[in-house]
Amino acid sequence: MDEALKKQALRMINYGLYVMTSTDGKDVAAGTVNWVSQCSFKPPLVMVGVKGDSHLHALVEKSRRFAVNILADGQKDLANDFFKPTQTSEGTLNGRPYVAGSTGCPLLTDTPASFECRVAEIVHQGDHSVIVGEVVDAHVRKTAEPLHMRTTGWFYGG
Ligand SMILES: Cc1cc2nc3c(=O)[nH]c(=O)nc-3n(C[C@H](O)[C@H](O)[C@H](O)COP(=O)(O)O)c2cc1C
């Protein structure tokens, strides 16, 4: 296989940008991710590709729950805040306000929508695991055009 063509083709997959969070009640982890897709209607399932050696992966594996916060067009700065290690202080996560959802996972209140999941399956493979979650709660704060990865100039894939 031609490495350059593989990279070029894989980078033509369309993505959004999301902040995934998790907690076990004590520890909190959050990170910006783009490898997200719905993968079943009934039950409602989503899948996320999560880096195997990340704090987020370890905490989702332990807590068996996570939330996905959907970023709006114009929220590139918010995405940027979650490439860094997670820091919590009163009511904020990496400086961004949040509330706990019904699963306890942090929901970023500046984002237009979030959904919460219970882990259905973790497929360990490659350098990222596929974490399959059943959607158990959903929140919409306002309607907005979601942030498209392509408009940020960033790539994660290839
Ligand atoms: C543009 C971009 C997209 C990313 N997408 C993902 C992703 O889909 N899955 C993932 O596990 N990490 C992704 N990352 C990396 C995480 O944002 C970051 O490494 C992680 O939150 C740090 O995790 P830790 O502090 O929990 O170890 C991406 C990074 C960038 C710059």
The ligand as an SDF file (V2000), in Angstrom:
LIG
                    3D

 31 33  0  0  0  0  0  0  0  0999 V2000
   -7.6140   17.3300   16.2050 C   0  0  0  0  0  0  0  0  0  0  0  0
   -7.4910   16.2680   17.2580 C   0  0  0  0  0  0  0  0  0  0  0  0
   -8.4160   15.2450   17.3090 C   0  0  0  0  0  0  0  0  0  0  0  0
   -8.3100   14.2250   18.2720 C   0  0  0  0  0  0  0  0  0  0  0  0
   -9.1840   13.1760   18.2480 N   0  0  0  0  0  0  0  0  0  0  0  0
   -9.0310   12.1720   19.1370 C   0  0  0  0  0  0  0  0  0  0  0  0
   -9.8900   11.0270   19.1040 C   0  0  0  0  0  0  0  0  0  0  0  0
  -10.7710   10.8950   18.2710 O   0  0  0  0  0  0  0  0  0  0  0  0
   -9.6800   10.0660   20.0500 N   0  0  0  0  0  0  0  0  0  0  0  0
   -8.7100   10.1670   21.0060 C   0  0  0  0  0  0  0  0  0  0  0  0
   -8.5770    9.2620   21.8250 O   0  0  0  0  0  0  0  0  0  0  0  0
   -7.8960   11.2260   21.0500 N   0  0  0  0  0  0  0  0  0  0  0  0
   -8.0320   12.2260   20.1570 C   0  0  0  0  0  0  0  0  0  0  0  0
   -7.2010   13.3060   20.2130 N   0  0  0  0  0  0  0  0  0  0  0  0
   -6.2140   13.3810   21.3040 C   0  0  0  0  0  0  0  0  0  0  0  0
   -6.8750   13.9020   22.5830 C   0  0  0  0  0  0  0  0  0  0  0  0
   -7.5340   15.1360   22.3940 O   0  0  0  0  0  0  0  0  0  0  0  0
   -5.8080   14.0990   23.6790 C   0  0  0  0  0  0  0  0  0  0  0  0
   -4.6420   13.4380   23.3720 O   0  0  0  0  0  0  0  0  0  0  0  0
   -6.3080   13.4490   24.8920 C   0  0  0  0  0  0  0  0  0  0  0  0
   -7.4370   14.1560   25.3430 O   0  0  0  0  0  0  0  0  0  0  0  0
   -5.2680   13.4700   26.0340 C   0  0  0  0  0  0  0  0  0  0  0  0
   -5.7060   12.4600   26.8410 O   0  0  0  0  0  0  0  0  0  0  0  0
   -5.2560   12.2260   28.3330 P   0  0  0  0  0  0  0  0  0  0  0  0
   -4.8580   13.5690   28.9150 O   0  0  0  0  0  0  0  0  0  0  0  0
   -6.5090   11.6820   28.9200 O   0  0  0  0  0  0  0  0  0  0  0  0
   -4.1340   11.2440   28.2660 O   0  0  0  0  0  0  0  0  0  0  0  0
   -7.2750   14.2930   19.2380 C   0  0  0  0  0  0  0  0  0  0  0  0
   -6.3480   15.3360   19.1930 C   0  0  0  0  0  0  0  0  0  0  0  0
   -6.4200   16.3040   18.2020 C   0  0  0  0  0  0  0  0  0  0  0  0
   -5.3790   17.3900   18.1610 C   0  0  0  0  0  0  0  0  0  0  0  0
  1  2  1  0
  2  3  1  0
  2 30  2  0
  3  4  2  0
  4  5  1  0
  4 28  1  0
  5  6  2  0
  6  7  1  0
  6 13  1  0
  7  8  2  0
  7  9  1  0
  9 10  1  0
 10 11  2  0
 10 12  1  0
 12 13  2  0
 13 14  1  0
 14 15  1  0
 14 28  1  0
 15 16  1  0
 16 17  1  0
 16 18  1  0
 18 19  1  0
 18 20  1  0
 20 21  1  0
 20 22  1  0
 22 23  1  0
 23 24  1  0
 24 25  2  0
 24 26  1  0
 24 27  1  0
 28 29  2  0
 29 30  1  0
 30 31  1  0
M  END
$$$$
